[in-house]
Amino acid sequence: SSGGLSSALGPTSADEAEEETIEAPPRWVQAGCAERNDEPSTAPIPIATRAVPRGDNGCPGGLVKAVLTPETVQRLQVLRVVVKTARAETQAFAGSPQYPRLLCLTLASLLRETLGWAVSLGSEVEQRGDLVPPEWWDSILATGPCGKPEMIVDLGFQAKFSIARPSPQFARFLGAVQSEFVGTTEDLEHAVAQLCSALHHTLAGQGIPTAPWRKPQPILTMYRRVCQGLPCTPHPR
């Protein structure tokens, strides 16, 4: 199962844009994951209602209720620590064109060898025929301790939504989003929809059509294919 990525999102059209200005992204998007209680607890985590970019037509403004179990909270905490460790181990290569791929490979090695988690790398997935630029794949990793694509890491998440001449509103919007995404597949789906909607809005205001590969469907297809590459069993330690 690929969690929230199992359902496709259609592209956002100009007629669907309801807001005249681009509001700041929700805090859970800014943080690179859902805004929830990140402290481990043995007590059930209550259903959290948060503003997300999905109304009936895929536009901002809807509310979705989601549950994050204590086990998932703990796994996300572990994943964030491993990401920091991988970044520290590869810091000497920061700035190199190959750095995102090297960082992803280092992260994958730590997850596989140290924790025994199953990992799927974007750089290892067959990319032929996809709309998105090939270099987008190098920073993506799907993982889960039980062979399920429960979590996504995209070390180049913010850069995927940058444009050459952003409006001041979109520049502030994107500047509030962290450079990398570490979170669940469901939260990734909502974050992509939020950012694609804001990007479409600013391009439409400049009279520029949104390129197909900047729409939710191709972007989510990219992540979905990385999820599908995850082995069915954890990596043996």
Secondary structure, 3 states (H helix, E strand, C coil): CCHHHHCCCCCCCHHHCCCCCCCCCCHHHHCCCCCCCCCCCCCCCCCEEEEECCCCCCCCCEEEEECCCHHHHHHHHHHHHHHHHHHHHCHHHCCCCCHHHHHHHHHHHHHHHHHCCEEEEHHHCCCCCCCCCHHHHHHEEEEECCCCCCEEEECCCHHHHCCCCCCHHHHHHHHCCCCCEEEEHHHHHHHHHHHHHHHHHHHHHCCCCCCHHHCHHHHHHHHHHHHHCCCCCCCCC
